[in-house]
Amino acid sequence: MNIADFVAIEWSAPGGPLIEPPRFSPIVADPSFLFPEETPSGNWELFAHSAWGIHRYTSIDGVSWTDLGIVIKHAMRPLARRFDGTFFLYYEKYRPFALPLSVLPCRRRWMSTISLSTSVDLVRWSAPRTLVKPTMDWMRDPALGDAVSNPCVVEAGTGGNSEGTPEWRLYFSASLSWIDDCGFNEPRCIALARGPSPGGPFAPDAAPVIRPEVGTATVGRLPGTAVAENLGAGSIKVIRMDDGWIGLQNRIYRDFGGRSRSAIFMVHSGDGLSWHPVREEPLVAPGEGWTRSHVYACDCRYRQADGTWYLYFNARDGWTIADGTERIGRIVGKPQARS
């Protein structure tokens, strides 16, 4: 599929949420999923995090989901993929209970790494293995903490390297921006690390691939309002196309009403390094009800069995921890027939 073919996909409306937060958590967020033909059970499988860790969900139809409980504690923002019969679960690993404790006034500086656990049955997972640490200056904020998060692993072929060896790319978020009307942090920039296999080892590039000038205005208009100020790059899910790369980026911004927002924008790249907007309007924007304030990270994959693209995402209906709940929903799209 070419970039233009992806851009031409007609997507469904978000509809209502499919997954509600578990007990004692105001959020269920950052979904990543597997198709039935990939899993031991023959069901759809989805991973997402609550305030306490990463949960596994299962479904017979991809719509009605059952929570099977926490599979990785003290972790968030998962990515689930199957490589050569083994399941890889990438995630942001943080200090015990750091996420629920982050709402307290005396919270500690954030500290996280990107880690990997593997499984052959989706039940028993290996001990975490660290893939990326926040070792570079631009991955750190003196006041907020040191952070790497939102892993997205894609095969890049030889990547244009002179040796002609396989290259795997790990796109990830780095550093933090404080979102004052929410009272919590969001990712500041997007980076890239490269390795010889989906398990690494990965070496980060020297500079981010997307680094918005926080606090500056951005060209771009959303339905009914405009982007007044960049707040952070958010996260990105990258899809390799026949003629380049598509990125689905939930950019963090402030609207002209003074409120922080997040929406999923499409960006494209010829080399996966320099990214450009596909269009000004987002693919999924804040709306009414459960998507009222922010639309956050997604996972988007094509299912050969039914010729459909599936995009699961989480959204928020209020700004602060006290008045906002995060839930998971989805949109689906069919490629347009070529004339």
Residue pairs with C-beta under 8 A, 6 or more apart in sequence:
1 241
1 242
1 302
1 335
2 241
2 242
2 243
3 241
3 243
3 244
3 245
3 246
3 268
3 278
5 335
5 336
5 338
6 239
6 241
6 246
6 335
7 246
7 266
7 268
7 278
7 279
8 335
8 336
9 309
9 333
9 334
9 335
9 336
10 333
10 334
10 336
11 283
11 309
11 311
11 331
11 332
11 333
12 331
12 332
12 333
13 331
14 284
14 287
14 291
14 315
14 329
14 330
14 331
15 329
16 289
16 290
16 329
17 290
17 315
17 327
17 328
17 329
18 63
18 64
18 65
18 312
18 327
18 328
18 329
18 330
19 28
19 31
19 46
19 48
19 57
19 65
19 67
19 327
19 328
19 329
20 28
20 327
21 27
21 28
21 50
21 325
21 326
21 327
22 28
22 50
22 55
22 67
24 51
24 52
25 50
25 51
25 52
26 51
26 321
26 324
26 325
26 326
27 49
27 50
27 51
27 314
27 325
27 326
28 48
28 49
28 50
28 55
28 314
28 326
28 327
28 328
29 48
29 49
29 50
29 76
29 77
29 296
29 297
29 314
29 326
29 328
30 48
30 49
30 76
30 77
30 78
30 150
30 235
30 296
30 297
30 314
31 46
31 47
31 48
31 297
31 298
31 299
31 312
31 313
31 314
31 328
32 46
32 47
32 48
32 78
32 79
32 80
32 299
32 312
33 44
33 45
33 46
33 47
33 62
33 80
33 299
33 301
33 310
33 312
34 44
34 45
34 46
34 80
34 81
34 82
34 87
35 44
35 301
35 303
35 305
36 42
36 43
36 44
37 305
38 45
38 82
39 45
39 122
40 121
40 122
41 58
41 122
43 58
43 59
43 60
44 58
44 59
44 60
44 61
44 62
44 65
45 56
45 57
45 58
45 59
45 80
45 122
46 56
46 57
46 58
46 59
46 65
46 80
46 312
46 328
47 54
47 55
47 56
47 57
47 71
47 78
47 80
47 89
48 54
48 55
48 57
48 78
48 314
48 328
49 55
49 75
49 76
49 77
49 78
49 91
50 70
51 99
51 100
52 70
52 73
52 99
52 100
53 70
53 71
53 72
53 73
53 74
53 75
53 76
54 70
54 71
54 72
54 75
54 76
54 78
54 89
54 91
55 67
55 68
55 69
55 70
55 71
56 67
56 68
56 69
56 71
56 122
57 65
57 66
57 67
57 68
58 65
58 66
58 68
59 65
59 66
62 310
62 330
71 89
71 125
72 78
72 89
72 91
72 117
72 125
72 128
73 96
74 93
74 94
74 95
74 96
74 97
74 98
74 99
75 91
75 92
75 93
75 94
75 115
75 128
76 91
76 92
76 94
76 99
76 149
77 91
77 92
77 149
77 150
77 151
77 235
77 297
78 89
78 90
78 91
79 88
79 89
79 90
79 91
79 151
79 152
79 153
79 299
80 87
80 88
80 89
80 90
81 87
81 88
81 90
81 153
81 198
82 88
83 198
85 120
86 118
86 119
86 120
87 118
87 119
87 120
87 122
88 116
88 118
88 153
88 198
88 199
89 116
89 117
89 118
89 119
89 125
90 114
90 115
90 116
90 131
90 151
90 153
90 170
91 114
91 115
91 116
91 117
91 151
92 112
92 113
92 114
92 115
92 147
92 148
92 149
92 150
92 151
93 112
93 113
93 114
93 115
93 128
93 130
94 110
94 111
94 112
95 108
95 111
98 108
98 110
98 111
98 112
101 107
101 108
102 110
102 184
102 185
103 183
103 184
103 321
108 145
109 143
109 144
109 145
109 146
110 144
110 145
110 146
110 147
110 176
110 185
111 134
111 145
111 146
111 147
112 134
112 145
112 146
112 147
112 148
112 149
113 130
113 131
113 132
113 133
113 134
113 148
114 130
114 131
114 132
114 148
114 149
114 151
114 170
114 172
115 128
115 129
115 130
115 131
116 128
116 129
116 131
116 199
116 200
117 125
117 126
117 127
117 128
117 129
118 125
118 126
118 199
119 125
119 126
129 199
131 151
131 170
131 193
131 200
131 201
131 202
132 148
132 151
132 170
132 172
132 193
132 202
132 204
133 148
134 140
134 146
134 147
134 148
134 174
134 175
135 204
136 174
136 204
136 206
138 174
138 175
138 189
138 207
138 208
138 211
139 146
139 147
139 148
139 174
139 175
139 191
140 146
140 147
140 175
141 147
141 175
141 176
141 188
143 178
144 175
144 176
144 177
144 178
144 185
145 176
145 185
146 175
147 173
147 174
147 175
147 176
147 185
147 187
148 172
148 173
148 174
148 191
149 172
149 173
149 174
149 187
149 235
150 172
150 173
150 187
150 235
150 236
150 297
151 170
151 171
151 172
152 170
152 171
152 172
152 235
152 236
152 237
152 238
153 168
153 169
153 170
153 171
153 198
154 168
154 169
154 171
154 238
154 239
154 240
155 166
155 167
155 168
155 169
155 198
155 240
156 167
156 168
156 169
156 194
156 240
156 272
157 166
157 167
158 164
158 165
158 166
158 167
159 167
159 169
159 194
160 271
161 167
165 196
166 196
166 197
167 194
167 195
167 196
168 194
168 195
168 196
168 197
168 198
168 200
168 202
169 192
169 193
169 194
169 238
169 272
170 192
170 193
170 194
170 195
170 200
170 202
171 190
171 191
171 192
171 209
171 236
171 238
172 190
172 191
172 192
172 193
173 187
173 188
173 189
173 190
173 191
173 233
173 234
173 235
173 236
174 187
174 188
174 189
174 190
174 191
174 208
175 187
175 188
175 189
176 185
176 186
176 187
176 188
176 232
177 185
177 186
177 187
177 188
177 214
177 231
177 232
177 252
178 185
179 185
179 186
179 231
179 232
179 252
179 260
180 260
181 258
181 259
181 260
181 319
181 320
182 260
182 319
182 320
182 321
182 324
183 320
183 321
184 321
186 231
186 232
186 234
186 252
186 262
187 232
187 233
187 234
187 235
187 252
188 211
188 214
188 232
188 233
189 208
189 210
189 211
189 212
189 232
189 233
190 208
190 209
190 210
190 211
190 233
190 234
190 235
190 236
190 249
191 204
191 205
191 208
191 209
192 204
192 205
192 208
192 209
192 272
192 273
193 202
193 203
193 204
193 205
194 202
194 203
194 205
195 201
195 202
195 203
208 233
209 272
209 273
209 274
209 275
210 233
210 236
210 249
210 275
211 233
212 218
212 230
212 232
212 233
212 251
213 230
214 230
214 231
214 232
215 229
215 230
216 229
216 230
217 227
217 228
217 229
217 230
218 227
218 229
218 230
218 253
219 227
219 280
220 226
220 227
220 277
220 280
221 227
221 280
221 281
222 255
222 261
222 263
222 281
222 282
222 285
223 281
223 285
225 255
225 256
225 257
226 255
226 256
227 253
227 254
227 255
228 253
228 254
228 255
228 256
228 258
229 253
229 254
230 251
230 252
230 253
231 252
231 253
231 254
231 260
232 251
232 252
233 249
233 251
233 252
234 249
234 250
234 251
234 252
234 262
234 296
234 297
235 249
235 250
235 296
235 297
236 247
236 248
236 249
236 267
237 247
237 248
237 297
237 298
237 299
237 300
238 245
238 246
238 247
238 272
239 245
239 246
239 247
239 248
239 300
240 272
243 270
244 268
244 269
244 270
244 271
244 272
245 268
245 269
245 270
245 271
245 272
246 266
246 267
246 268
246 278
247 266
247 267
247 268
247 269
247 275
248 264
248 265
248 266
248 267
248 283
248 298
248 300
248 311
249 264
249 265
249 266
249 267
249 275
250 262
250 263
250 264
250 265
250 295
250 296
250 297
250 298
250 313
251 262
251 263
251 265
252 260
252 261
252 262
253 260
253 261
253 262
253 263
254 260
254 261
255 261
259 293
259 319
260 293
260 294
260 319
261 286
261 293
261 294
262 286
262 294
262 295
262 296
263 282
263 283
263 284
263 285
263 286
263 294
263 295
264 282
264 283
264 284
264 285
264 295
264 298
264 313
265 277
265 278
265 282
265 283
266 277
266 278
266 279
266 282
266 283
267 275
267 276
267 277
267 278
268 275
268 276
268 278
269 275
269 276
282 295
283 311
284 291
284 295
284 298
284 311
284 313
284 331
285 291
285 295
286 292
286 293
286 294
286 295
286 315
289 317
290 315
290 317
290 325
290 327
290 329
291 315
291 316
291 317
291 329
292 316
292 317
292 318
293 316
293 317
293 318
293 319
293 324
294 315
294 316
295 313
295 315
295 316
296 313
296 314
296 315
296 316
296 326
297 313
297 314
298 311
298 312
298 313
299 311
299 312
299 313
300 309
300 310
300 311
300 312
301 309
301 310
302 308
302 309
302 310
303 309
303 310
307 334
307 335
308 332
308 333
308 334
309 332
309 333
309 334
309 335
310 330
310 332
311 330
311 331
311 332
311 333
312 328
312 329
312 330
313 328
313 329
313 330
313 331
314 326
314 327
314 328
314 329
315 326
315 327
315 329
316 324
316 325
316 326
317 324
317 325
317 327
318 324
318 325
